[in-house]
Amino acid sequence: MKILENVLLKNLTTMRLGGPARYVIEIESPEEIKVAYEFALKKDLPIFVLGGGANTIAKDEGFNGVIVKNTIQNITINNNKITAMGGTEWDAVVAFACEKGLTGIEALSKIPGLAGAAPVQNIGAYGQELLDTFLSAEVYDFKEKTFKTLQKSDLNFSYRHSILNTTEKNRYFVISITLELKKGEMPRPFYASMEKYIAENDCTDFSPAGIRDIVSKIRAYKLPDPAKIPSAGSFFKNIYLTKAEADEAEANGIPVYYSRNQYSINSGWLIEQAGLKGQLLHGMRVSDKAALILINESAKGYNDLAQARAEIIKIVEEKFGYKLEQEPVEL
Ligand SMILES: Cc1cc2nc3c(=O)[nH]c(=O)nc-3n(C[C@H](O)[C@H](O)[C@H](O)COP(=O)(O)OP(=O)(O)OC[C@H]3O[C@@H](n4cnc5c(N)ncnc54)[C@H](O)[C@@H]3O)c2cc1C
């Protein structure tokens, strides 16, 4: 277990904002999370679990508490079940599955962050979501001070939600996750942007490794690489609608998507139609390739991000009547 003091959160989060965290504890074995919890309790400080910081926004004042990071990395396989320790890079889990010819998470290639965070917001991309393959998670429960296994049904997954970011936020430390995959290929038709890429590039390999390659290339073109360009990925959630709301939106000329028995509007489309794509607001750039993404180009601090966010929300609401909701977690 490593205990670090006064670590700048801008160095631990991909948006590259945030002042010092009082303590950062790197957890190197499951038992150490108990020790870290006791440490926080003794100092009467709050505890926050951080992974790769790809979906977390930190403030300039930092965090007067204890950040715990799962740094335990390992991937094992038993038949078609893969168990990844929470500190493993998520993309390494996808690469491993694809090498074994297993389908279920190949469209989730190149999502930044660690495996332990994957169930928190039920990561999803290009038609796949973590919930499709998720079996269980080994966790430490800060409330009951015990190790537990949470089954898929315990997590109450939905679009970008689980109990881990709603009703039981900050209650559990995910030690490992287990997924159940299948031999075979992702069913067609694929997501529209994948079909477009396939047609334009004459792709013929739709094995898990082939899809991983296609998705990786689309993402490399469209999305900022967090190692080089500061962002937290999609900054706003898509908007989910009832059937009546979807009919109304369509009547107003707004494209509505229907998937997994749900109607939705792409918030990126709203931002683009509001004329904000490519704009620089308070040092934050609305990506010119994917309007849902905010890039920290020259923000002086959290306040610049907050102002840019408020302006985007206001402009979109005034034009379309929909209130955008932030996707990343705030520390
Ligand atoms: C360029 C870019 C592209 C992205 N594309 C996508 C995408 O296509 N689809 C998608 O769904 N997301 C996407 N994201 C968001 C992000 O990659 C995911 O949300 C990812 O799961 C975050 O992982 P992390 O380890 O960085 O989490 P962090 O930001 O560190 O944490 C996120 C949340 O999870 C909690 N948490 C983290 N680790 C644990 C743990 N071990 N136990 C309990 N709680 C934990 C934290 O407390 C926090 O609430 C993208 C982000 C970027 C920067």
The ligand as an ORCA input file, in Angstrom:
! r2SCAN-3c Opt
* xyz 0 1
  C     -11.812     10.226    -24.583
  C     -12.842      9.524    -23.741
  C     -13.754      8.677    -24.353
  C     -14.729      8.027    -23.582
  N     -15.594      7.181    -24.206
  C     -16.554      6.541    -23.486
  C     -17.480      5.650    -24.109
  O     -17.427      5.419    -25.320
  N     -18.402      5.053    -23.333
  C     -18.469      5.243    -21.971
  O     -19.344      4.651    -21.328
  N     -17.589      6.069    -21.358
  C     -16.644      6.718    -22.064
  N     -15.766      7.568    -21.448
  C     -15.854      7.766    -19.986
  C     -14.909      6.862    -19.183
  O     -13.932      6.305    -20.008
  C     -15.664      5.742    -18.472
  O     -16.668      6.272    -17.651
  C     -14.735      4.872    -17.642
  O     -15.421      3.769    -17.117
  C     -14.091      5.675    -16.516
  O     -13.116      4.845    -15.903
  P     -12.109      5.458    -14.862
  O     -11.357      4.327    -14.276
  O     -11.306      6.522    -15.484
  O     -13.138      6.061    -13.806
  P     -12.966      7.331    -12.850
  O     -13.201      8.587    -13.627
  O     -11.729      7.248    -12.080
  O     -14.223      7.088    -11.886
  C     -15.532      7.207    -12.390
  C     -16.520      6.853    -11.282
  O     -16.341      5.494    -10.927
  C     -16.003      5.371     -9.539
  N     -14.992      4.309     -9.441
  C     -13.845      4.210    -10.133
  N     -13.182      3.081     -9.807
  C     -13.960      2.449     -8.889
  C     -13.816      1.250     -8.131
  N     -12.743      0.442     -8.257
  N     -14.791      0.939     -7.251
  C     -15.885      1.742     -7.075
  N     -16.058      2.881     -7.756
  C     -15.109      3.229     -8.657
  C     -15.489      6.727     -9.124
  O     -15.728      6.945     -7.734
  C     -16.319      7.639     -9.984
  O     -17.572      7.847     -9.391
  C     -14.773      8.218    -22.179
  C     -13.823      9.065    -21.570
  C     -12.866      9.711    -22.340
  C     -11.857     10.591    -21.669
*
